[in-house]
Amino acid sequence: MSETAEATHKETTATRGRPAGATRKGLETRVRIIKGAREALEDGGMEALTTRRIAASAGVKLATLHYYFDSKESLLLAVLEDLIADMDSAYRADVALPPEPEDRVEALIRASWRYIQRTRNKQIAQTELTLYALRTRGSEWLAAKQYNAYIDFYGHLVFEDDSDEELRRIGRAVGRQMLIGIDGIILQSYALEDLSASNEDIEALIIAMRGYLRRLMAERAKAR
């Protein structure tokens, strides 16, 4: 089997996982396991993400954990999806996005910064998840999936209606650049602990992203 085929096979296996069951109890158990994994990751990093600790935190037996998630990657993927869902809920509760795309980009960046400031452990956990995926042979796909999920998240929120293929492309392009800037500011703000400088960086990112979106939209109008 080629490396590409092998990676595809591993991704398919990891994303499939095991069925959560049709009962409410089964769904609740799955949620508890994901919550336990998140808590372990956020509190102690990848080293703390052991099956015994997760099972103890979720209040389930090891056999139960393995029934719901048959690999570490399948569990990490579920954790990633849960982190993004939490981020989506937080952003939507934080601010009503304005109708104009440039204003939406600014509102998204400001909401993101507020969220980052109150979720330090969660942000570090997401960085550790990326590094783990990149360092672990056969798990690189998880890092790509993680970043594509974040890009899609931001890109989808740039336009109220992204049914237009070109607008989706522009939304993803802006989302990608937003993510680059936000990731850098996260690490810098935690390392330097200089809130004033980080606030200035956020303002600079807003100016840059508004200008970038304006240019892409002008190019789109010119091409039509």
Secondary structure, 3 states (H helix, E strand, C coil): CCHHHHHHHHHHHHHHCCCCCCCHHHHHHHHHHHHHHHHHHHHHCHHHCCHHHHHHHHCCCHHHHHHHCCCHHHHHHHHHHHHHHHHHHHHHHHCCCCCCHHHHHHHHHHHHHHHHHHCHHHHHHHHHHHHHHHHCCCCHHHHHHHHHHHHHHHHHHHCCCCCCHHHHHHHHHHHHHHHHHHHHHHHHHHHHCCHHHHHHHHHHHHHHHHHHHHHHHHHHHHHC
